[in-house]
Amino acid sequence: MSEHAFPTAAATQRKEPGVGRLVVVGLGLIGGSFAKGVRERGLCREVVGVDLDPHTRELAVAQGVVDRCEEDLAVACRGAQVIQLAVPILAMEKLLGVLAGLALGDAVITDVGSSKGYVLQAARRAFAGRPLNFVPGHPIAGSERSGVAAADSELFLHHKVILTPVQESEPQALALVDGLWRGLGAVVERMAVERHDEVLAATSHLPHLLAFGLVDSLAKRNENLEIFRYAAGGFRDFTRIAGSDPVMWRDIFLANREAVLRTLDVFRSDLDALRAAVDAGDGHQLLGVFTRARVAREHFSKILARRAYVDAMHDNDLIYLALPGGHARGHIRVPGDKSISHRSIMLGSLAEGTTEVEGFLEGEDALATIQAFRDMGVVIEGPHHGRVTVHGVGLHGLKAPPGPLYLGNSGTSMRLLSGLLAAQPFDTVLTGDASLSKRPMNRVAKPLREMGAEIEAGPEGRPPLTIKGGRRLTGMHYQMPMASAQVKSCLLLAGLYAGGETSVSEPAPTRDHTERMLRGFGYPVKVEGSKVTVESGHKLQATQIEVPADISSATFFLVAATIAEDSELLLEHVGINPTRTGSIEILKLMGADITLENPREVGGEPVADIRVRSARLQGIEIPLDLVPLAIDEFPVLFVAAACAEGRTVLRGAEELRVKESDRIQVMADGLRALGVKAEPTPDGIAIEGGPIGGGEIYSHGDHRIAMSFSIASLRASAPIRIHDCANVATSFPNFIALAKHVGIRVDEEGVS
């Protein structure tokens, strides 16, 4: 294998072949497209086709799909390095039996079948007692056309290909097959054989089965002509896949019958429940099914679209180009508060009655919370232009979710849900993306276990979290070792179910949205200094919630208008909860010109319009009591410190080192790259204000870092190029638009 290592990208560009001889058995759409793509891209020295049909063999050579064709498999496979099996699924066993009788040397065998378990079992039977160099694969691509005449060398471009390596798959063989697919522009993923067959049964095989069945059922009726005459576009769209090859799909269902039957049984149960709702005239049940279906589709489509965008941008290193010379003038409203948006869904779901939410933040994190509660049986309408309607089920009305609750990148969702779910009668598993899976969860798991919860975590207390249901929680008093609103909120939510009182004391004030919102829902909360207490036995009553603009998002623009010359900006309807206004207090201590206008209270939360004007800042020692009140805003406050006269010192902020990035070190590195003196310490940083130059900044995928250095351009003497900015789109999707609207000269590089 070593002499045939797959080429580097540069080698591929030079058209140096990475494979000596590729043999493709079965020259239909998939096999033909694979062969043609490999041949056109020069990924191998020779492509040999094998097919039983003489016309197909002739056409494959004539159209440049392969270099030559053979009818005899033994002749074709002489000297082959890779053998791709692209025959019907039920023909695989016979074909593998023939291959097992040939002298294949070190040839790697791979396939394109959609049922991996069947093919793997057939391969192991055929090669029993003999080495099997096999890499099962399955491209998720296709066309309404079929046959070698439809072969398309671009068919797999940007499409997924799933490889299901097994014990027999040598690393070199896996790398070789992986490289061929990537050479065709495919997105290669790896999955266990059993998992692949379950996923395909649900996402491909079941829809085809239903489409075939529905069309057959309607076509057998006497009035079928009228039915098909008046069928609308939705019917045609849904049943289009019933025009697929019947023989191929018969073989697929037989090959993957166990996974298909399991999926079909689950669907049949759901269909029976839907029928019962129609029969009983249960509109609430129907609304739940329809809203879950519609919004789940939209939710996951958005996540996948964003993820594809983010992945593509990461691959291409999305760069912000921030130019000096801008200002910050006018009036804007930043997106809704994320913390309040999360809690409105959680408490609204547990309330009795219907809760209306306005100003909801339609970001990926908050959408993950909505989806989690839909998965637990809560009917939630929206969001639509920030409006959400939550049909509460009461404190004891949640149902077991059908599978793990996927929370994306939302640490707030995972930590708060841990407390709420610890006392439910059912088991739950909480999972997240790669970033969330690195975040520590012991800070909530440990006190919950002391209350009687049973929680299993991954290594070092990281997700996924498995929470065992049916546990009786006992109220307790918890003295938090570190100020954390998420830990406090988690324990208060658990306290709604725990016997007796549950109280939490914090070493420093943290955001109190949970306490305020509990009161807003009519649940009694006792606050005595730094101690917050709840007791079980009360109810949550539905209410109206208006989510104010997020102070964390607003702080970027507060700093912008402060440091830019000749600037004045009005930020509308901003939440000024005193546990969140640390950034305003710190900026005022530095000399910022910030005034609050039209203060009011909306849904238990203080709100105001904030006017900010240009000002000269002075360096300060940031008071320790303000640190937890501005923990999320420090990256952009460091930019303010760089623009101030003198020295600014931060201490007591070690939590910044375990955020989306090590924000202390990353900001220090970035400021130094711009010529600013910045010295990180274990729990803070010291910054000497002075001139800001231009340069290259690396945000390490942290949205707050990227946005902070965009603001720094207002005082820079040269352009700032900020790398790895894709995640800004998922957390503050209209940041660039708002920044440009007020006069900040920042955009994606290459966009005019």
C-alpha positions in Angstrom: 0.0 0.0 0.0 2.8 2.4 0.8 3.9 2.8 -2.8 0.5 4.0 -3.7 -0.1 6.7 -1.0 -2.8 9.2 -2.1 -1.4 12.4 -3.5 -1.4 15.8 -1.8 -3.6 18.5 -3.1 -0.7 20.0 -5.0 0.0 16.6 -6.6 -3.6 16.3 -7.6 -3.5 19.7 -9.3 -0.5 18.4 -11.3 -2.8 15.5 -12.3 -0.3 13.0 -10.9 -2.4 9.8 -10.4 -2.8 8.5 -6.8 -4.2 5.1 -7.9 -2.7 2.8 -10.4 -5.7 0.9 -11.6 -9.3 1.5 -10.6 -12.0 -1.1 -11.4 -15.6 -0.1 -11.3 -18.1 -3.0 -11.3 -21.5 -1.9 -12.4 -21.6 1.1 -14.8 -25.0 2.6 -13.8 -25.5 6.2 -12.7 -23.4 5.9 -9.5 -20.6 3.7 -10.7 -20.4 5.5 -14.1 -20.3 8.9 -12.4 -17.6 7.7 -10.0 -15.5 6.3 -12.8 -15.9 9.3 -15.0 -15.1 11.8 -12.3 -11.9 9.9 -11.3 -10.8 9.6 -14.9 -11.4 13.3 -15.7 -9.5 14.4 -12.6 -6.6 12.2 -13.3 -6.9 10.5 -9.9 -5.7 7.2 -11.3 -3.6 5.9 -14.2 -6.4 3.6 -15.7 -10.1 3.2 -15.1 -11.5 -0.2 -16.0 -15.2 -0.8 -16.2 -17.1 -4.1 -15.8 -20.7 -4.6 -16.8 -22.8 -7.5 -18.0 -24.5 -5.4 -20.7 -22.5 -5.1 -23.9 -24.3 -1.9 -24.9 -23.3 -0.3 -21.6 -19.7 -1.4 -22.0 -19.6 0.1 -25.5 -21.2 3.4 -24.4 -19.0 3.7 -21.3 -15.8 3.7 -23.5 -17.4 5.9 -26.2 -18.4 8.6 -23.7 -15.1 8.6 -21.8 -16.5 7.1 -18.7 -13.7 4.5 -18.5 -10.5 3.8 -20.4 -11.6 0.3 -21.3 -14.3 -2.2 -20.4 -14.2 -5.9 -19.6 -16.9 -8.5 -19.4 -14.7 -10.9 -17.5 -14.2 -9.8 -13.9 -11.0 -11.8 -13.4 -9.4 -10.1 -16.4 -10.5 -6.6 -15.2 -9.2 -7.0 -11.7 -5.6 -8.0 -12.6 -3.3 -5.5 -11.1 -6.2 -3.5 -9.6 -5.5 -1.3 -6.6 -9.1 -0.3 -5.9 -12.3 -2.2 -6.8 -15.5 -0.2 -6.6 -18.7 -2.4 -6.4 -21.7 -0.5 -7.8 -24.1 -3.3 -8.5 -27.7 -3.8 -7.1 -27.6 -4.6 -3.4 -28.8 -8.2 -3.7 -26.2 -8.9 -6.4 -23.4 -8.0 -3.9 -23.2 -11.4 -2.3 -22.7 -13.3 -5.6 -20.2 -10.7 -6.8 -18.2 -10.9 -3.5 -18.1 -14.6 -3.8 -16.5 -14.4 -7.2 -14.0 -11.8 -6.0 -13.1 -14.1 -3.1 -11.9 -16.7 -5.6 -9.6 -14.3 -7.4 -6.0 -13.4 -6.6 -6.5 -9.7 -5.7 -3.2 -9.0 -4.0 -3.5 -5.9 -1.9 -6.5 -4.5 -3.8 -8.9 -2.4 -1.7 -12.6 -3.3 -2.1 -15.2 -0.7 -1.5 -18.9 -0.3 -2.5 -21.8 2.2 -2.9 -24.6 0.2 -1.4 -27.2 1.9 0.8 -27.5 -1.0 3.3 -24.1 -1.5 4.9 -25.0 -4.3 7.3 -26.1 -6.6 4.5 -23.0 -6.0 2.3 -20.7 -6.4 5.3 -22.2 -9.7 6.2 -22.0 -10.9 2.6 -18.3 -9.9 2.4 -17.4 -11.7 5.6 -19.2 -14.9 4.4 -17.5 -14.7 1.1 -14.0 -14.1 2.5 -14.3 -16.3 5.5 -10.8 -17.3 6.7 -9.2 -15.0 4.2 -8.0 -11.4 4.5 -10.7 -8.9 3.6 -9.4 -5.4 2.7 -12.9 -3.8 2.6 -14.0 -0.2 3.1 -17.8 0.1 2.9 -19.2 3.3 1.5 -22.4 5.1 0.5 -22.7 8.3 -1.5 -25.8 10.4 -0.7 -26.3 11.5 -4.3 -28.5 10.6 -7.2 -30.5 11.8 -10.2 -33.9 11.1 -11.8 -31.9 9.8 -14.8 -30.2 6.4 -14.7 -27.7 4.3 -16.6 -24.3 5.0 -17.9 -25.6 7.6 -20.3 -26.5 9.7 -17.3 -22.9 9.5 -15.8 -22.0 12.9 -14.4 -18.4 13.6 -13.2 -19.8 16.4 -11.0 -22.5 14.2 -9.4 -20.8 14.0 -6.0 -19.5 17.6 -5.8 -20.5 19.0 -2.3 -22.6 15.9 -1.6 -22.0 13.7 1.4 -20.3 10.3 1.2 -20.6 8.1 4.3 -17.8 5.6 4.9 -18.4 2.9 7.5 -15.0 1.5 8.3 -15.0 -1.9 10.0 -12.4 -4.0 11.8 -11.0 -5.3 8.5 -10.5 -1.8 7.1 -6.8 -1.0 7.2 -5.9 2.7 7.8 -4.1 2.9 4.5 -7.1 1.5 2.6 -9.5 3.9 4.4 -7.3 6.8 3.5 -7.1 5.7 -0.1 -10.9 5.4 -0.5 -11.5 8.7 1.5 -9.0 10.5 -0.8 -10.7 9.3 -4.0 -14.1 10.6 -2.8 -12.6 13.9 -1.7 -10.9 14.2 -5.0 -14.4 14.2 -6.6 -15.4 17.1 -4.4 -17.5 15.0 -2.0 -17.9 15.8 1.8 -16.7 12.6 3.4 -18.1 11.5 6.8 -17.6 8.3 8.8 -20.3 6.4 10.7 -20.8 3.0 12.3 -22.4 0.4 10.1 -25.5 -0.1 12.4 -26.0 3.7 12.8 -25.8 4.2 9.0 -28.5 1.7 8.4 -30.8 3.2 11.1 -30.3 6.7 9.7 -30.9 5.7 6.1 -33.9 3.7 7.1 -35.5 6.8 8.5 -34.3 9.5 6.1 -34.4 7.6 2.8 -35.9 4.1 2.9 -39.1 5.0 4.9 -40.0 8.0 2.7 -39.7 5.9 -0.4 -41.8 3.1 1.2 -44.5 5.6 2.1 -44.5 7.2 -1.3 -44.8 3.9 -3.1 -47.5 2.8 -0.8 -49.5 6.0 -1.0 -49.5 6.2 -4.8 -50.4 2.5 -5.0 -53.3 2.9 -2.5 -54.8 5.9 -4.3 -54.3 4.3 -7.8 -56.4 1.2 -6.7 -59.5 3.3 -6.0 -62.3 3.6 -8.5 -62.1 7.4 -8.4 -58.4 7.4 -9.0 -58.6 9.5 -12.1 -60.3 12.3 -10.2 -57.8 12.0 -7.4 -54.8 12.4 -9.7 -56.5 15.0 -11.8 -56.8 17.4 -8.8 -53.6 16.5 -7.1 -51.8 19.7 -6.1 -48.0 20.4 -6.2 -47.5 19.0 -2.7 -48.8 15.6 -3.7 -46.5 15.6 -6.7 -43.5 16.7 -4.7 -44.2 14.1 -2.0 -44.8 11.2 -4.4 -42.0 12.1 -6.9 -39.8 9.5 -5.4 -42.4 6.8 -6.2 -41.0 7.1 -9.8 -37.8 5.5 -8.7 -36.6 2.1 -9.9 -38.9 -0.5 -8.3 -36.5 -3.4 -8.5 -33.7 -1.4 -6.8 -36.0 -0.4 -4.0 -37.3 -3.9 -3.5 -33.7 -5.1 -3.1 -32.9 -2.2 -0.6 -35.9 -3.0 1.6 -35.1 -6.7 1.7 -31.4 -5.9 2.4 -32.2 -3.4 5.2 -35.4 -4.9 6.4 -34.7 -4.9 10.1 -33.8 -1.2 10.4 -36.7 -0.4 8.1 -39.2 -2.4 10.2 -38.0 -0.7 13.4 -38.4 2.7 11.8 -41.8 1.8 10.3 -43.1 0.5 13.7 -42.3 3.9 15.3 -43.9 5.7 12.5 -47.0 3.5 12.6 -47.4 4.3 16.3 -47.2 8.0 15.6 -49.6 7.6 12.7 -52.1 5.8 15.1 -51.8 8.7 17.5 -52.4 11.2 14.7 -55.5 9.2 13.6 -56.8 9.2 17.2 -56.4 13.0 17.4 -58.4 13.5 14.2 -61.1 11.0 15.3 -61.4 12.8 18.7 -61.3 16.3 17.2 -58.3 17.1 19.3 -57.1 20.3 17.7 -54.4 20.9 20.3 -52.8 17.5 19.6 -52.9 18.2 15.8 -51.4 21.7 16.3 -48.6 20.1 18.3 -47.8 17.7 15.6 -48.0 20.3 12.8 -46.0 23.0 14.6 -43.3 20.5 15.7 -43.0 19.1 12.2 -42.9 22.5 10.5 -40.6 24.3 12.8 -38.4 21.2 13.4 -37.8 21.1 9.7 -37.1 24.9 9.6 -34.9 24.7 12.7 -32.7 21.9 11.5 -32.6 23.3 8.0 -31.3 26.6 9.5 -28.8 24.8 11.7 -27.5 22.7 8.8 -27.4 25.7 6.5 -25.6 27.7 9.1 -23.3 24.8 9.8 -22.5 24.4 6.1 -21.9 28.1 5.9 -19.7 28.1 9.0 -17.8 25.0 7.8 -17.3 26.5 4.4 -16.2 29.8 5.9 -13.8 28.0 8.3 -12.4 26.1 5.4 -11.9 29.3 3.5 -11.0 31.4 6.6 -13.8 34.0 6.6 -11.9 37.3 7.1 -13.3 40.6 8.3 -11.6 43.6 6.8 -12.0 46.6 9.2 -10.8 49.9 7.9 -10.0 53.0 10.0 -11.8 56.3 9.7 -15.3 55.2 10.7 -17.7 56.6 13.3 -20.9 55.6 15.2 -23.9 57.8 14.6 -27.7 57.3 14.5 -30.0 54.9 16.3 -30.3 51.1 16.3 -31.9 48.3 18.2 -29.6 45.2 18.7 -31.1 41.7 18.9 -33.1 40.4 21.8 -31.5 39.3 25.1 -30.4 35.6 24.8 -30.6 34.8 28.5 -34.2 36.0 28.7 -35.2 34.3 25.5 -33.9 31.0 26.9 -35.8 31.4 30.1 -39.0 32.5 28.5 -39.3 29.2 26.7 -38.3 27.1 29.7 -40.8 28.7 32.2 -43.5 29.2 29.5 -43.3 25.4 28.8 -43.7 24.6 32.5 -46.5 27.1 33.1 -50.2 26.5 33.0 -51.8 28.3 30.1 -50.5 30.1 27.0 -47.5 32.4 27.2 -46.9 35.0 24.5 -43.3 36.2 23.9 -42.3 39.2 21.9 -38.7 40.2 20.8 -37.5 36.6 21.0 -33.9 36.2 19.8 -34.0 33.9 16.8 -30.4 32.7 17.2 -29.2 29.1 17.0 -28.8 28.8 20.8 -32.3 29.9 21.7 -33.8 27.8 18.8 -32.1 24.8 20.4 -34.0 25.4 23.6 -37.3 25.6 21.7 -36.6 22.4 19.9 -35.7 20.6 23.1 -39.1 21.5 24.6 -40.9 20.5 21.4 -39.2 17.1 21.7 -40.7 16.9 25.2 -44.2 17.4 24.0 -44.7 21.2 24.4 -46.6 22.9 21.6 -44.7 26.0 20.6 -45.7 28.3 17.7 -43.1 30.4 16.0 -40.8 32.1 16.2 -42.0 34.5 13.6 -40.5 38.0 13.6 -39.6 37.6 17.3 -43.1 36.3 18.3 -43.4 33.0 20.1 -46.5 31.3 21.5 -45.9 28.6 24.2 -48.7 26.3 25.2 -47.6 25.3 28.7 -48.0 21.8 30.0 -47.5 22.6 33.7 -44.6 21.6 36.0 -45.4 17.9 35.6 -46.5 17.7 32.0 -43.3 17.1 30.1 -42.9 13.9 28.2 -39.9 11.7 27.5 -38.2 12.9 24.3 -37.8 10.4 21.5 -34.0 10.6 21.6 -31.1 12.7 22.9 -31.8 16.5 23.2 -29.3 18.2 20.9 -28.4 21.6 22.2 -25.9 22.8 19.6 -23.5 25.2 21.1 -25.7 26.4 23.9 -24.2 26.0 27.4 -27.1 27.9 28.9 -29.5 25.4 27.5 -27.6 22.4 28.8 -26.9 23.8 32.3 -30.4 25.0 33.0 -32.1 22.0 31.5 -29.9 19.8 33.7 -31.7 21.1 36.8 -35.1 21.0 35.3 -34.7 17.4 34.0 -33.1 16.0 37.1 -36.5 15.5 38.7 -38.5 14.3 35.7 -39.9 10.8 35.7 -38.0 9.9 32.4 -34.4 9.6 31.4 -32.8 12.2 29.1 -29.5 12.6 27.3 -28.2 16.0 26.6 -25.7 16.4 23.7 -24.2 19.3 21.8 -21.7 20.2 19.1 -18.0 19.8 19.3 -17.5 23.1 21.1 -20.2 22.5 23.7 -18.8 19.0 24.3 -15.6 20.6 25.6 -17.4 22.8 28.2 -17.3 21.8 31.9 -20.6 20.5 33.4 -19.4 19.4 36.8 -20.3 22.8 38.2 -24.0 21.9 37.9 -23.7 18.1 38.1 -22.0 18.1 41.5 -24.7 20.1 43.4 -27.5 18.3 41.6 -26.1 15.0 42.8 -26.1 16.3 46.3 -29.8 17.0 45.9 -30.3 13.3 44.8 -30.0 13.5 41.1 -28.3 10.8 39.1 -26.2 12.3 36.3 -23.5 10.6 34.2 -21.1 12.7 32.3 -18.2 12.2 29.9 -14.5 12.4 30.8 -13.7 15.4 33.1 -17.4 16.1 33.5 -18.0 17.1 29.9 -21.1 16.3 27.7 -22.9 14.2 26.8 -24.9 14.2 30.1 -27.2 11.3 30.9 -29.8 12.2 33.5 -31.7 9.3 35.1 -35.4 9.9 35.7 -37.6 9.0 38.7 -35.3 10.4 41.3 -36.7 12.3 44.3 -34.8 15.5 44.9 -34.3 17.0 48.3 -33.9 20.8 48.8 -30.7 22.1 50.2 -28.7 25.2 50.7 -25.8 25.6 48.2 -22.9 28.0 48.7 -21.5 28.6 45.2 -17.7 28.6 45.1 -17.8 30.8 42.0 -20.3 33.3 40.8 -22.4 31.8 38.0 -25.9 32.7 37.0 -26.2 29.4 35.1 -25.4 27.3 38.2 -27.8 29.4 40.3 -30.6 29.1 37.7 -30.0 25.3 37.3 -30.4 24.7 41.1 -33.5 27.0 41.3 -35.2 25.1 38.5 -34.4 21.8 40.3 -35.8 23.4 43.5 -39.2 23.7 41.8 -39.4 19.9 42.2 -37.3 19.2 45.3 -38.8 18.5 48.7 -38.6 21.5 51.0 -36.6 24.7 50.3 -33.8 25.1 47.9 -31.5 28.1 48.4 -28.4 29.3 46.7 -25.9 31.9 47.9 -23.5 33.5 45.5 -20.1 35.1 46.3 -20.9 38.0 44.0 -24.0 39.2 42.2 -24.9 37.5 38.9 -27.7 38.1 36.5 -31.1 37.5 38.1 -33.3 36.9 35.1 -34.5 33.5 36.5 -35.6 35.0 39.8 -37.4 37.9 38.1 -39.1 35.7 35.5 -40.2 33.2 38.1 -42.0 36.0 39.9 -43.4 37.1 36.6 -45.0 33.7 36.2 -46.5 34.0 39.7 -44.0 31.7 41.5 -42.8 32.9 44.9 -39.1 33.6 45.2 -37.4 34.9 48.4 -34.3 37.1 47.9 -32.3 37.9 51.0 -29.0 39.7 50.1 -26.9 37.2 48.2 -29.3 34.3 49.0 -32.1 33.2 46.8 -34.7 30.6 47.9 -37.6 28.7 46.3 -39.8 25.9 47.5 -41.8 23.3 45.7 -45.5 23.0 45.7 -46.4 26.2 43.7 -47.5 26.7 40.1 -46.3 28.8 37.2 -49.1 30.8 35.5 -48.8 31.8 31.8 -47.9 35.5 31.2 -46.8 38.0 28.6 -43.1 38.5 28.0 -41.3 41.3 26.0 -37.6 40.5 25.6 -35.5 43.6 25.7 -32.4 44.2 23.5 -29.3 42.4 24.7 -26.9 44.5 26.8 -24.0 42.3 25.8 -24.6 43.0 22.1 -25.2 46.7 22.8 -21.8 47.0 24.6 -20.0 46.6 21.2 -21.7 49.8 20.1 -21.4 51.6 23.4 -17.6 51.2 23.1 -17.7 52.1 19.4 -19.5 55.5 19.9 -17.2 56.2 22.9 -13.9 55.7 21.1 -14.8 57.1 17.7 -14.5 60.8 17.2 -17.6 62.9 16.5 -20.0 60.1 17.3 -23.4 59.9 19.0 -25.5 56.8 19.1 -28.9 55.9 20.6 -29.4 52.2 21.4 -33.1 51.5 21.8 -35.0 49.3 24.3 -31.9 47.8 26.0 -32.3 45.7 29.0 -30.6 47.4 32.0 -31.0 44.7 34.6 -28.6 45.8 37.4 -27.0 42.4 37.4 -26.0 42.9 33.7 -24.9 46.5 33.6 -21.3 46.0 34.7 -20.1 47.1 31.3 -21.9 50.5 31.6 -20.5 51.1 35.1 -17.0 50.2 34.0 -17.2 52.5 30.9 -18.5 55.3 33.1 -15.7 54.9 35.6 -13.3 55.3 32.6 -15.0 58.5 31.6 -17.6 57.4 29.0 -20.5 59.8 28.2 -23.5 57.4 28.7 -27.0 58.4 29.7 -30.1 56.3 30.2 -33.3 57.8 28.6 -36.9 56.7 29.0 -36.3 54.2 31.7 -39.2 51.7 32.2 -40.1 48.2 33.3 -41.3 45.6 30.8 -42.3 42.2 32.0 -40.4 42.6 35.3 -37.2 43.7 33.5 -35.8 47.3 33.6 -35.4 48.7 30.1 -34.1 52.0 28.7 -32.8 53.7 25.6 -29.0 54.4 26.0 -27.4 57.4 24.5 -23.6 57.4 24.1 -21.3 60.1 22.8 -17.6 60.3 22.1 -15.4 60.7 25.2 -11.8 60.6 26.3 -11.2 57.5 28.5 -8.9 57.0 31.5 -7.3 53.7 32.5 -8.7 52.3 35.8 -8.4 49.3 38.1 -11.7 47.5 37.4 -13.5 46.9 40.7 -13.8 43.3 41.6 -17.5 43.6 42.3 -18.2 44.6 38.7 -16.3 41.6 37.2 -19.1 39.1 37.3 -21.5 41.7 36.0 -19.5 42.2 32.8 -18.0 38.8 32.2 -19.2 38.4 28.7 -18.4 42.0 27.6 -14.7 42.1 28.6 -13.3 41.5 25.1 -14.7 44.8 23.8 -13.9 46.5 27.1 -10.3 45.6 26.5 -10.5 47.5 23.3 -11.8 50.5 25.3 -8.9 50.1 27.6 -6.5 50.2 24.7 -8.0 53.5 23.7 -7.8 55.0 27.2 -5.0 57.2 28.7 -2.9 55.2 31.2 -3.2 51.7 32.5 -6.3 49.5 32.9 -6.0 46.4 35.2 -8.5 43.5 35.4 -8.3 40.9 38.2 -10.6 38.1 39.3 -11.7 37.1 35.8 -10.2 33.6 35.5 -13.6 32.4 34.0 -12.6 34.2 30.8 -10.1 31.5 30.2 -12.8 28.8 29.7 -15.2 30.6 27.4 -15.4 29.9 23.7 -11.7 30.7 23.6 -9.2 31.7 26.2 -10.3 35.3 26.0 -7.6 36.7 28.1 -4.8 35.2 26.0 -6.4 35.7 22.7 -7.2 39.3 23.3 -3.7 39.9 24.6 -2.2 38.4 21.5 -4.5 40.4 19.3 -3.8 43.7 21.0 0.0 43.1 20.9 -0.3 42.4 17.2 -1.8 46.0 16.8 1.0 47.5 18.9 -0.8 47.8 22.2 1.0 46.8 25.4 -1.1 44.0 27.0 0.2 41.7 29.7 -2.1 38.7 30.6 -2.2 37.3 34.1 -3.7 34.1 35.4 -7.0 35.9 36.3 -6.9 39.0 34.2 -4.9 41.4 32.1 -3.1 44.8 32.3 -3.4 47.1 29.3 -1.5 50.3 28.6 -3.5 52.6 26.4 -1.9 54.0 23.3 -1.9 54.2 19.5 -3.5 51.2 17.7 -2.0 50.1 14.5 -3.2 47.7 11.8 -2.4 44.0 11.4 -3.6 40.4 11.3 -5.8 39.2 14.1 -6.8 35.6 14.8 -10.1 35.2 16.6 -9.9 31.4 17.1 -13.5 31.1 16.1 -14.7 33.3 19.0 -17.5 35.6 17.9 -16.8 38.2 20.6 -13.1 38.4 19.8 -14.0 39.0 16.1 -16.5 41.7 16.8 -14.3 43.4 19.4 -11.4 43.9 16.9 -13.9 45.1 14.3 -14.7 47.9 16.8 -11.0 48.6 17.4 -10.7 49.7 13.8 -12.4 53.0 14.7 -9.1 54.0 16.4 -6.6 52.1 14.2 -4.1 53.8 11.9 -4.3 51.0 9.3 -6.6 48.2 8.3 -7.2 45.3 10.6 -7.7 41.8 9.0 -9.6 39.5 11.4 -9.4 35.8 10.7 -11.9 33.0 11.5 -15.0 35.1 11.8 -17.6 32.6 10.7 -19.2 32.1 14.1 -20.3 35.7 14.2 -23.1 34.7 11.8 -24.5 32.2 14.3 -24.5 34.4 17.4 -25.0 38.0 16.0 -26.1 37.5 12.4 -26.8 41.1 11.6 -23.6 42.5 13.3 -22.0 43.6 10.1 -25.2 45.2 8.8 -25.7 47.2 12.0 -22.1 48.2 12.2 -22.1 49.5 8.6 -25.5 51.2 9.3 -23.9 53.4 12.0 -20.7 54.1 10.0 -18.2 51.5 11.1 -16.2 50.4 8.1 -16.2 46.7 8.4 -17.2 43.9 6.0 -16.3 40.5 4.9 -13.1 40.6 2.8 -13.9 40.6 -0.8 -17.3 42.2 -0.4 -17.6 45.7 -1.7 
